[in-house]
Structure formats: C-alpha cells, structure tokens
Amino acid sequence: MAIGVSYDVIFMDCQMREMTGYEAATEIRRLEQPNRRVTIIAMAADASAACREPVKPEQKKVVLRKVVPAALLT
C-alpha cells in the first residue's frame, strides 16, 4: 500500500498475473498497523466466454452493506 494512503475497502482480483490476490492480501496484512485492518473483498475476473457478465453496482452494494460498518457507507 502507498505510504500515507488508507483505504476502507479493497476489491481484490484473485487471479492477477504477477501476484495472486491471496498473495497481495497477505502482503497488505503484513504491512498494516495493528489497530487498522482494511476490509478485503475477493473477486475473480474471468475473461472466458461463460463469465462475461460484469458485476453490477447493486451486487457490490449488497456485499458492502454486509461487511462495512454503516458509518462508512454514507
């Protein structure tokens, strides 16, 4: 993570080329401060013909409402 930048939520692609999303999440956890944990939501970007339907904004909102404190969503 960039120094001095904080995020409340990260949508993490699990299938990246250079580093998997799981490896990236592990690195983020390693660099975090003990009193600050960002919410990481795993996603898979799949370019195959069977998976061309994009994630709709309303679907993201449903997930965010489940995992993020309401105060951050206003």
N, C-alpha and C positions, 0 to 999 in steps of 0.2 A: 504494500500500500504506500501511497505517496506520503511523505512526511508532512505533518500538519493538516492532512485531509482526513476527515472521518465520514463514514457512511453509516446509515441506519440499516440498510438492506442491500444485499448483493444478489442479483440473479446470476447464478454461476452455470455456465455451459460445461457439462460433464465430459464432453467429447472434443476438447481442444487438441490441437496438434502437438505443440511443444511441451505442454504440461497439462495433464488431465485436470478437470475441475476438482477432483478429490485431492490431488497434489497441491493445487492452488489454495484450496480451503485449509489444508494442513499448514501451509506456509503463512496464510493470513492469521490462523490461530496462534502460530508460534510468535508472530510479531505483535500481537495485540497486547494491550495493557491489561493487567489482572482485573481491573474494575470496569472494563469496556469490552463487550462482545457484540460484534455485528451479527445480524441475522443473515445467514447464507441459505438461499433457496436454490436447490439443484434443478437444473433443466437440461434437456438433451436436444441439441439442434441436430436434426436428422434431415439430410437433403434427398433421401430416397423418395421415389415416386409415391410410395404408400404413406409417407409422413409429410406431405407438402402443406398441410393445413397449419397456418400460423397460430400461435397462442393469442387469443383475443384479449383485449384490455380488461374486459369484465372477468375473465378467468384469473388474471393476475390480481385483480382487486379482491376476489374471493380468498385467494391464498394469503394476500397481505393482511386481510382482516383477521385471519386465523393466527398469524404468527407475530404480528407487530402490535405493540401497545396502541390503543386508540388515540392517545395524545399525539402520536407521530403521524397519524393519517389525516390530520386536519390542516 
